[in-house]
Amino acid sequence: MTLPPASDAPGDVVVCRDGVVDARIAAQLLPDGLALLTHLPTGAGPSQPTLTIAPGASTAARMQGPGDGILLVIEGCARLRWGRGLGSEAITHPGDLLLIPAGIYHQIENEAARDTARLAVLRGGTA
């Protein structure tokens, strides 16, 4: 099941659940993103950069850029906030694919008391 974007405005964040990526999103990722999508079930490889967020911590709020960001949640749950005043949000779970377009202000927060959140950075630098 794919969650709809927070709005239909171009350039909004998309969270894809259960490894399902709809045709519209797949078209946005072509051609260079296609190889990334074929490797989703295995998660991060040995040389794949990862973002680790300790319990109760968060990334600094930042603007994505210059390219689009693609992150895969490997373990833990995290709250992704984005947009004006970080007012849009989604709770992410292992297996969720996060597509963050260039120019989108965002932050990832781990609200868990004990569990670390870990995300594979598939494209676009750190979160």
C-alpha positions, 0 to 999 in steps of 0.5 A, a space after each residue: 500500500 502506498 500512502 498518498 503524498 501530503 498534497 498533490 503539489 509537485 515536490 512534496 515528500 512521499 512515503 511508500 509503505 511495504 516496498 510498494 512504489 506506484 508507477 508515478 513515483 517509479 517514473 520520477 526515479 528513472 533512469 538512475 533510481 531504477 537500480 536502487 528500487 531493485 535492491 529494496 528487499 535487501 536493505 543497505 549493503 556493506 558500503 551503503 551509507 546509513 543514518 543512525 538516530 539514537 533514542 530521543 534524538 533527531 537530525 538537524 532540520 535542513 533543506 534537501 539538496 541539491 538532488 532528491 533524497 531517497 531513504 529506506 527505513 531499516 530498523 526502528 520507527 521515526 517521525 519524518 517532519 517536512 514543509 513550512 514550519 515542519 508542519 507535515 509529518 509521517 511516522 515511518 517503519 522498517 521497509 518504508 521508502 522516503 522520497 524527499 525532493 530537493 528544496 524540501 525542508 525536513 527533519 527526522 526524529 526518533 521518539 523511541 525511549 530505547 530503540 535506535 532508528 536506522 535508515 539507508 541513504 540510497 541517494 541525496 546525502 544525509 537526512 
